[in-house]
Amino acid sequence: MPNRDDAWALLCEFTQSESLRKHALAVEACVRAYARKLGGDEELWGLAALLHDFDYERWPNDAHHPTQEHPYSGSLILRERGYPEELINAILSHANYSGVARTQPLDRALFACDELAGFLTACALIKPSKSIHEVETASVKKKLKDKAFARGVSREDVYNGATELGVSLDDHISFCIEAMRSVAPALGLEGAAATSAG
């Protein structure tokens, strides 16, 4: 199986957007944390998360076609490069329109963390310090109800993700906040105060 350096190189080859790369890192942190919690293969789960959107910039798939563009086009490249079917299946299944069912814990973890990681990033960026360390579960839940905030994030996917994982929304949000805090500098969410102090 390709290693993380290979996966990062592949992501960077196809994704120029810094915010999309950071999104991949945020989802990776959350999914790796769930791998540790649920007894999954942390490397496999981490690579699936890191690469879940690697083809999105090139093939955004606005039409939500199941066998064209993202994530289908990416799945062909991953297969070509020797990634395991379990990882490819998880990436395909994170898009509801792909028609690929989420049957494995990895599939459910990736789906559950994808939209939430993006939402938590948005919550951190509106803080004066732009720090994930200031994001609290209660305020995230409140923001989820505000349709105008981070409108690109599917609330339905956030709620369904927690349900499919079998965890409460509060626990899921808290868990992902902690996971993202552990990689805050890489996400650019360490916060202005923390950077100048440390």
NUPABA-294834 format. One record per residue: residue in one letter; x, y, z of N, C-alpha, C in turn. Coordinates in steps of 0.1 Angstrom, whole numbers, plus 2048, in hexadecimal, padded with zeros to 3 digits. Layout:
# NUPABA-294834
aXYZXYZXYZ/...
//
This chain:
# NUPABA-294834
m8087F480080080080080980C800/p8058167F880D8237F980D829807/n81783080A818836818812844818/r81384B82480D85882581486281C/d82286181B82986A812824869804/d82185D7FF81C85B7F280E8617F1/a80685F7FB7F88657FB7F88747FB/w80187A80380288980380788E7F6/a8118877F081688B7E280A88B7D8/l8028807D97F787F7D07ED88A7D2/l7EA88D7DE7E08987E27E58A57DC/c7F28A87DE7F88B57DA7F98B57CA/e7FB8AA7C47FB8AA7B57EE8AE7AF/f7E38AA7B67D68AD7B07CF8B97B7/t7D38BD7C27CC8C87CA7D68D37CC/q7D38DF7C67DC8EA7C87D68F37D4/s7C98F27D67C38FB7E07C88F77EE/e7CD9017F57D38FF8037C78FB80C/s7BC90280A7B08FE8137AB8F0812/l7AC8EB8057A88DD8037B28D3809/r7BF8D78087C98CF80E7C88CE81D/k7C58DA8237C28DB8327B68D3836/h7AC8D382D7A08CB8307A38BC830/a7AC8B88277B08AA8277B78A7834/l7C08B08397C78AD8457BE8AD851/a7B38B68517AA8B685C7A28A985D/v79D8A485179589885179E88C855/e7AB88D8507B48828547B6881863/a7B788D86A7B988D8787AD88687F/c7A188A87B79588588179487687E/v79687187279486386F79F85B875/r7AB8608767B685887D7B285688C/a7AC8618927A88608A079E8558A2/y79485589878A84A89979083C896/a79A83B88E7A182E88C7A6829899/r7AD8328A17B282F8AE7A782B8B7/k79C8328B779182F8C078A8228BD/l7888208B07808148AB7888088A8/g7968098A979E7FD8A67A07FB897/g79F8068907A28058817B180687E/d7B48048717C280586D7C481486A/e7CC81A8747CD8288737D482D866/e7DD8268617E482A8547DA82A849/l7D381F8487C981E83D7BE82883E/w7B982A84A7AE83484C7B384284A/g7BF84584E7C585284C7C785583D/l7CC84C8367CE84E8277C1850820/a7B68488247A984A81E7A4858820/a7A685D82C7A286B8307AA875828/l7B78738287C087D8217BC87E812/l7B887380C7B68737FE7A78747FA/h79E87680379087480078B87F7F6/d79288A7F578E8957EC7998987E2/f7A38907E17AF8947D97AC8977CA/d7A18917C579D8947B779389F7B6/y78F8A57C17838AE7C17868BB7B9/e7928C07BA7958CD7B47958CB7A4/r79A8BF7A079B8BD79178D8B978C/w7868B17937798AC78E76E8AE799/p7698BB79B7608BE7A67528B77A6/n74E8B279A7428AA7997358B279F/d7338BD7997278C579D71A8BE79A/a71B8B579070F8AD78C70C8A1795/h71689E79E7148927A771288679F/h71A88479471987878C72186C793/p71A86179572185679D72D850796/t72E85078973A84A78374285377A/q74286077E74A86A77774F873782/e75B87977F76188478876287F796/h7638887A07658857AE75987D7B4/p75C8737BC76986C7BF76C8617B6/y76485E7AB7668537A377385479B/s77685F79578286178D78E85E796/g78E8637A37988617AC79A8527AF/s78F84B7B079083D7B47988357A9/l79783979D79E8327927AD834794/i7B18417977BF8447997C483C7A6/l7BD83C7B07C18357BC7C38267BA/r7BA8207B27BB8127AF7C88107A7/e7CB81979D7D78187957E381979D/r7E38217A87EF8237B07F08197BC/g7E880F7BC7E98057C67E38067D3/y7D98107D47D28117E17C88067E3/p7C68017EF7BD7F67F17AE7F97EF/e7A77EF7EB7987F17E87917F77F4/e7957F380178E7F880D78F80780D/l79A80D80A79C81B80A7948217FF/i79481C7F378D8217E777E8217EA/n7798167F076B8157F376781F7FD/a76F82280776C82C81176B83A80A/i77483D80177484A7FA76884B7F1/l7648407EA7588417E174C8437EA/s74B83C7F573F83C7FD73D849805/h74785280674585E80D73D868805/a73B8657F873286D7EF7258667EE/n71A86B7F470D8647F47098607E5/y70C8697DC7088677CE70F85C7C7/s71A8567CD72284C7C671B83F7C5/g71183D7CE70A8307CD7118257D5/v71D8287DB72581E7E272181F7F1/a71C8147F671781380472381480E/r72081B81972981B82472780F82D/t72F80582C72D7F88347387F683E/q7437FD83D74F7FA847750806850/p75680485C75980F86576081A85F/l76A81785677282284F76982A847/d76082484075682B83774E83583F/r74983184A741839853749844859/a75584185E75D84B86476185685A/l76585384E76885D84475D866841/f75186083F74586883C742871847/a74386C85473F87485F74887F862/c75587E85E75F888861761892856/d75D88F84A75F89883F7598A6840/e74C8A68417458B38417478BA84F/l7488B285A74A8B88677578BF868/a7628B986276F8BF86376F8CC85B/g7688CD8507678DA84975F8E4851/f7558DF85874D8E88607558EE86C/l75C8E58737658E987E76F8F387A/t7758F186E77E8FB869778908867/a76C90986276491586076291C86E/c75E91487875C91988576891F88B/a77491988978091E88E78492B887/l78292C87A78693887377E944876/i77394387C76B94F88076F95488E/k77794C89577C9508A278795B8A0/p7879658A97919708A879F96A8A6/s7A295F8AD7B095A8AC7B194F8A1/k7A694C89A7A69428907AC934895/s7A89318A17AD9258A87A391A8AA/i7A690E8A779E9028AA79D9008B9/h7A79058C07A79048CF79C90C8D5/e7969158CE78B91D8D477D9188D0/v77D90E8C77709088C376B8FF8CD/e75E9018D17588F88DB74B8F28D5/t7488E68DA73D8DD8D57308E58D4/a72D8EC8DF7208F38E071E8FD8D5/s7299058D372890F8C97279098BB/v72E8FE8B972D8F78AC71F8F38A9/k7188ED8B370A8E98B17018F48AE/k7049008B46FC90C8B26FE9108A3/k70B91089F70E91589170890B887/l7078FE88A7018F58816F28F987D/k6EC8FF8876DE9038856DD91087D/d6E891787B6E89248746EB920865/k6E092085D6E191C84F6EA925846/a6EC93184B6F493B843703938845/f70693285071493085371A92384C/a72592584672C91A83F721911837/r71A91882E70F91282871290781E/g71F90681B7248FB8127248ED81A/v7238EE8277248E182F7168DB830/s7158CF82D7088C882E7058C483C/r6FC8CB8426F88C78506F38B9851/e6EB8B58476E68A78476F189D847/d6FC89F84070789684170E89684E/v70F8A28557158A286270C89A86C/y6FF89C86C6F68958756F6886872/n6F58838656F587486170286D864/g70D87586271A86F86571B86A873/a71787287C71886E88A70F86288D/t7038638876F98578896FF84A883/e70584B87770A83F87171683A879/l71E84388072983E888724838895/g71883C8997128378A571783F8B1/v71A84C8AF71E8558BA7158618BA/s7148678C670B8738C771287E8C0/l70A8888BB7108938B471A89B8BD/d71689D8CA71F8A48D372D89D8D4/d72C8908D67398888D77418898CA/h73A8888BF7418888B27488968B0/i7418A08B37478AE8B17538AF8BA/s7518AC8C775C8AD8D17688A58CD/f7668998C87708908C47788968B8/c77189B8AE7788A18A377F8AE8A6/i7798B68AF7808C28B378E8BE8B9/e78E8B48C279A8B08C97A48AB8BE/a79F8A38B57A889D8AA7AE8A98A2/m7A68B389F7AC8BE8977B58C789F/r7B38C88AC7BC8CF8B57CA8C98B4/s7CA8BC8B37D78B58B37E08B88A7/v7DA8BD89D7E28C18917DF8CF88D/a7DB8D88967D88E68947E28ED88C/p7EF8EC88E7F88F48867F88F0878/a7F68E48747F68DF8667E98E585F/l7DF8E78677D28EC8627D28FB861/g7DC9018677DC9108677D1915871/l7CE90C87B7C49108857C9910893/e7D69138947DD9138A17D89208A9/g7D592A8A17D19378A77DC9418A8/a7D894D8A67E29588A67E99598B3/a7E29598BE7E795A8CC7F194F8CE/a7EE9438CB7F69378CE8049388C6/t80393D8BA80F93E8B28189498B8/s8139558BB81C95F8C082195C8CE/a8199548D681D9508E48289458E3/g82793C8D982F9318DA83A9318D0/
//
